[in-house]
Amino acid sequence: MPFLAQFLTALFSNLLVWLSSRVTKQIGMTIFAITVITSLSLALYLSIKGLVAGLVMFITNEWILMGMGILWPSNAEACISAIFTAELAVYIFRHKKAVYWASLPK
């Protein structure tokens, strides 16, 4: 009976170690991908916002500023950032998918 208890304990502990290591790798990669997407999106948004603010600062003609306000809405930076963030997320998804398919045994 003690041998059976030792066997079952070893079996379940090895199963738990294998499962936790696999889940930890997946969670780590997911957190890394989310961090990369967030930081690149924030950098893109701030750079676009800074470029537009710098451009508006040097324009002195009121008619040009009014025309720019018509052509460039107040949420344009957020829209451009959302588009590029979606493109980045699709790229990371495709890359992870390609890595996953390449890792499968043939």
Residue pairs with C-beta under 8 A, 6 or more apart in sequence:
29 96
33 92
33 96
36 88
36 92
37 85
37 88
37 89
37 92
40 85
40 88
41 81
41 84
41 85
41 88
44 80
44 81
44 84
44 85
45 77
45 78
45 81
48 77
48 80
48 81
49 77
52 72
52 76
52 77
56 65
56 68
59 65
59 68
